[in-house]
Each structure stands twice: as structure tokens, then as C-alpha cells.
Amino acid sequence: MTVNGRQIINDVLDICGGDNIFKELPTLTPVVSREAVIAADPEIIIISGMKDVRPKSYDEWLAWDSMRAVKGEHLYTIKPDLIHRATPRILWGAEKICAFIDSARQN
């Protein structure tokens, strides 16, 4: 699952200078296939889940070492409470996401 360009998480990515590879999809929170992500070959993957533990999908992405995000070690996790809700905490989430993007740019 990801977000399109009309979702508030996309606004955070924009503020941080990121580019959501799935922003043009018509559904607000579309389900995308693993193959679609691999084909898009993102420079960064930011993963969140339903709890404060590292999502299982993080380890699954490590198997795709030909992807730029994996090669560059730019897989990141963020606690859902910081990004999934449009509350003041999203500012802390934005700070973390901006740091992730800045870190990837420095490599």
C-alpha cells in the first residue's frame, strides 16, 4: 500500500523535496504490487506499519539488492503515529522524512 499525490503524506514528501513515484495513481491509498515498486526503482523506500515495530516488509525489500534504495541503503522506517494521522505530530514525522531524504542525497 502507498499514497497518491492527494494524500497528506505526499505533501510531506513535497515539502522535503522528495518525489512520490505513485503520486499519479487515482486512488488515495492504492495497493501496488512489489513488481511495480521494483520497476519504478525508487532511490528511497520509507516504510511504516500499523504498530511501532519495524514492519516485516522492511526485511523483504532487502532481497531486492538491485534496487537503488536497497543498494544505497536507503530503506527507512517511521512510526505510524508520526505520519499516518493529520495531527501536530506529523511535523515530527516530516522532520524525520526530510532527514531520510537529505541522508540519501548525501550519498
N, C-alpha and C positions, 0 to 999 in steps of 0.2 A: 504494500500500500504506500502511496505517496500523496503529494498535494499538487494541485494545479496552480495557475497564476492568480486565482481569485481568493486563495486561502491566506490567512494572516501569516502563516509560516513562510510563504513566498515573499511577503512584504519584508520579513526579517532578512531573508536571503538577499533581497534587493538592497536593503539598507547597508548590508555588509559587503556589497559588491559581488555577490555570488549570482549564478545564473541557474535557475531551476530547469533541468533538461526536460521536465514533463509539464512545464507551465502551460503549454498549448492544449493539453487534454481537456475535454469538455466537462468531465466530472470533477467536483470539488476535491474529493479524496479517492482518486482512481486506484484500482488494483492493477498493477503492472506485472508482467512476467519477468522472471530472472533474465530471460533471453533479451528482453527489451532494455534492461539495465546494462547488460553486457554489451549489446550492440551500441548503446549510447556512449559507453566507455567514459564515465564521469571522472573528473580529477579528484573529487571528494565524495565520500558517502557519509552522510550523517544519519545515524540510526537512533531511534527512540522506541520505546516499547510501552507496555501498559503498567509496568512496575519500575522500581528504582534499581533493578538488577540489570546487568548487561544482557541485552536480547540475544537469543540463540542465533539469530540471523547474522550477528557480527562474525562469529566463527565460521559460518557457512560461506561468507564472502571471501575469507582468506584463501579458499581453494582456487579462486579465480585470479591467480597471480599475474596474468597477462593484462589485467585491467589497470589503468593508470592510477586509480585510487588505491589499489592494493599494492602495486609496485612502489608507489611513493609513500606508502604507509600513512595514507590519509583517510583511514576509516575512523570515525569518531562516534561516540555515543553521548546522548544528552538525556537527562532525566525528563520524563514526560511532564512533570509539574511545571517545568521551566519553559515549555514550548507548546504544549497541547491546548492550553487554556488562554484565552484573551484576558488576562489579568495583569496587574502590575509586575508579576513575576516574569512575564515574557521579556521584560527588559534585561533581566539576568540571563535568560536564555539567549537573547540577541547578543549580549556581551560574549557568551561562550561561542556562539556560532561565528561571530566576527573573528574571534581568536583562532578558531579552526581554519577559517578561510585565509587569514593572514599567515598562519603557520604553513599552509600548503603553498602559498605564493613565495615564501622564502626558500623553498626547495627547488 
